[in-house]
Amino acid sequence: MVQYAPFAEPEYWWKGNLAKGLRFLIVEDNLINQKVISKTLEIWEGIADVANNGLEALAKTAEKRFDLIFMDIHMPALDGF
């Protein structure tokens, strides 16, 4: 009878602390996109904050320092252009 080794989940590059301790600002008006990016950064152990438009982003950048800002180009109020 053949015996197989127990299945071990392979290590993937996207699982881990790729962004550990880094602060991100997600400027996005689409709720689904906000959740996808936030969850990804959570898995990577990053710290994410969300703004719904450019005006909110300006207010948040006045309060805190961010290492990287993800900004949508087309949004209400103030966009990324």
N, C-alpha and C positions, 0 to 999 in steps of 0.2 A: 504494500500500500504506500502511495506517495504522500509525503507530508510537506505542506507548504509553510513557509515562514509567515508569521502574523503580518497582516497588512499594516504598513506604516505610511501615514500620509506624507507625501513628499514636501519638502520645504520649497515654498515659492517666494520669489523676490518681493511680491507685493504683501506678504504677511510678515509683519515685524515692525521694527521701530525706525522706519525710513525717515520719519519726520519728527522724531521724539524731541519734545520741548520747543519746537518751532511754532510761531504764532501766525495764523493765516486769517485773512479776511476774504470771505466769499461774497461778492457783490453780484447778486442774481435775483431776478424777479420771478423766476419759475421755481415753484416749490419742490418739484421732483428733482430738478438739477441741484437745488440747495441740499436736499437730503442725500443724494448720491455722493456729492463732493464731501459733505460733512462726514458721512459714514466711512468713506475711503480714508479721510484724514484721521478719523478716530482709530481705525485699524492700524494706521501707521504711527499712532501715538502722538499726533500733532494736536495743537490747540486751535480750534476753529471758532470764528465769530461770523455772523451773517448780517448783511445789509441788503435791503430790498431794492435800493436804487442808489444812484451816485450821491445824492444829497445826504442820505444816511451814512454812506461810506465816508464822506468828508467829515461828518460829525464824529464817527468812530475813530478815524485816524487822528483827530485832534485830541482824543482822550487816551489812546493807546498807540504803541508802536507795533507794527506787524513786520514779519520777515518776508512775507509774500502776499500779494493781493491778486485773487482771481476775479476778473471783472468782465461781465457781459458787455457786449458792444451796444446792443439795442435794448434800452430800458426806459421806463417813464421817468419824468422829472429831470434826471441828468444821467446821460449814458457814458459809455467808455470811449467815445470819439472825442 
